[in-house]
Amino acid sequence: MWPHSEIEAHEFLSRIVEIEAKNIDEAVSRAKEMYQNEEIVLDFEDFVKPKLSYQKCY
């Protein structure tokens, strides 16, 4: 019987959004709020290269 390996596949969606704010903390807070309110919705156009990672071999 051949040895088995577990490989984990990751697919990432990513988008850069410009936020006007007084400082970085305010910008992050606004971005989180926009995401939670579905003002930022990621889709297939935001797809970033997939990644495969090794888990274990037995």
Residue frames relative to the residue before (quaternion, step in Angstrom):
aa qw qx qy qz dx dy dz
M 1.0000 0.0000 0.0000 0.0000 0.00 0.00 0.00
W 0.4768 -0.6796 0.4847 0.2753 3.57 -0.99 0.87
P 0.5173 -0.6114 0.4801 0.3578 3.60 -1.08 0.61
H 0.3228 -0.7431 0.5577 0.1807 3.57 -1.16 0.60
S 0.1209 -0.7650 0.6285 0.0719 3.53 -1.16 0.66
E 0.2833 -0.7152 0.6064 0.2015 3.55 -1.21 0.54
I 0.0465 -0.7839 0.6186 -0.0256 3.53 -0.74 1.13
E 0.2196 -0.7792 0.5769 0.1084 3.56 -0.82 1.01
A 0.2145 -0.7716 0.5899 0.1028 3.56 -0.87 1.01
H 0.1112 -0.7767 0.6189 0.0362 3.57 -0.92 0.98
E 0.0511 -0.7444 0.6634 0.0571 3.54 -1.09 0.75
F 0.1482 -0.8154 0.5580 0.0417 3.54 -0.82 1.00
L 0.1681 -0.7205 0.6623 0.1182 3.50 -1.22 0.71
S 0.0539 0.8080 -0.5802 0.0868 3.55 -0.89 0.91
R 0.0525 0.7773 -0.6252 0.0462 3.56 -1.09 0.78
I 0.3018 -0.7133 0.5994 0.2021 3.56 -1.08 0.71
V 0.0808 -0.7916 0.6057 -0.0047 3.55 -0.81 1.10
E 0.3316 -0.7318 0.5585 0.2064 3.58 -0.89 0.93
I 0.0676 -0.7926 0.6058 -0.0170 3.55 -0.84 1.08
E 0.2661 -0.7343 0.5980 0.1798 3.58 -0.88 0.91
A 0.2103 0.7675 -0.5740 0.1933 3.56 -0.74 1.12
K 0.6091 -0.5742 0.4162 0.3551 3.55 -1.28 0.42
N 0.7990 -0.0203 0.0478 0.5991 3.58 1.12 -0.69
I 0.7180 -0.4634 0.3080 0.4182 3.58 -1.31 0.20
D 0.6300 0.5415 -0.3442 0.4376 3.60 0.99 -0.76
E 0.6570 0.4940 -0.2996 0.4844 3.57 0.98 -0.84
A 0.6392 0.5295 -0.3253 0.4529 3.59 0.99 -0.80
V 0.6572 0.4926 -0.3080 0.4801 3.60 0.94 -0.89
S 0.6453 0.5241 -0.3179 0.4560 3.58 0.93 -0.86
R 0.6652 0.4915 -0.3008 0.4749 3.60 0.93 -0.87
A 0.6449 0.5182 -0.3223 0.4601 3.58 0.97 -0.83
K 0.6417 0.5146 -0.3215 0.4691 3.60 0.96 -0.84
E 0.6547 0.5120 -0.3017 0.4671 3.56 0.95 -0.89
M 0.6467 0.5124 -0.3133 0.4702 3.59 0.95 -0.88
Y 0.6532 0.5100 -0.3119 0.4647 3.59 0.97 -0.86
Q 0.6785 0.4916 -0.2889 0.4632 3.59 0.89 -0.93
N 0.7002 0.4362 -0.2549 0.5044 3.60 1.13 -0.67
E 0.4526 -0.7273 0.4029 0.3222 3.56 1.38 0.23
E 0.3422 0.7042 -0.5297 0.3262 3.55 1.06 0.83
I 0.6974 0.2721 -0.2014 0.6317 3.55 1.33 -0.38
V 0.0722 0.7905 -0.6001 0.0993 3.57 -0.49 1.22
L 0.2610 -0.7807 0.5530 0.1287 3.56 -0.58 1.17
D 0.0181 -0.7971 0.6035 -0.0070 3.56 -1.06 0.79
F 0.8052 -0.3099 0.1919 0.4677 3.58 -1.29 -0.18
E 0.6193 0.5523 -0.3560 0.4298 3.62 1.09 -0.53
D 0.6703 0.4813 -0.2836 0.4885 3.59 1.26 -0.35
F 0.3756 0.7544 -0.4642 0.2724 3.57 1.31 0.13
V 0.1455 -0.7621 0.6283 0.0575 3.54 -1.00 0.95
K 0.7310 -0.4592 0.2973 0.4078 3.56 -1.15 0.67
P 0.4303 -0.7046 0.4975 0.2664 3.61 -0.87 0.91
K 0.2138 -0.7639 0.5986 0.1117 3.55 -1.25 0.48
L 0.1551 -0.7627 0.6201 0.0985 3.56 -1.00 0.81
S 0.0362 -0.8060 0.5907 0.0136 3.58 -0.92 0.84
Y 0.5052 -0.6610 0.4938 0.2530 3.51 -1.16 0.86
Q 0.2057 -0.7822 0.5769 0.1139 3.59 -0.90 0.91
K 0.7283 -0.3324 0.2349 0.5513 3.59 0.62 -1.07
C 0.2636 -0.7403 0.6013 0.1444 3.51 -1.27 0.43
Y 0.0754 0.7986 -0.5939 0.0614 3.57 -0.94 0.87
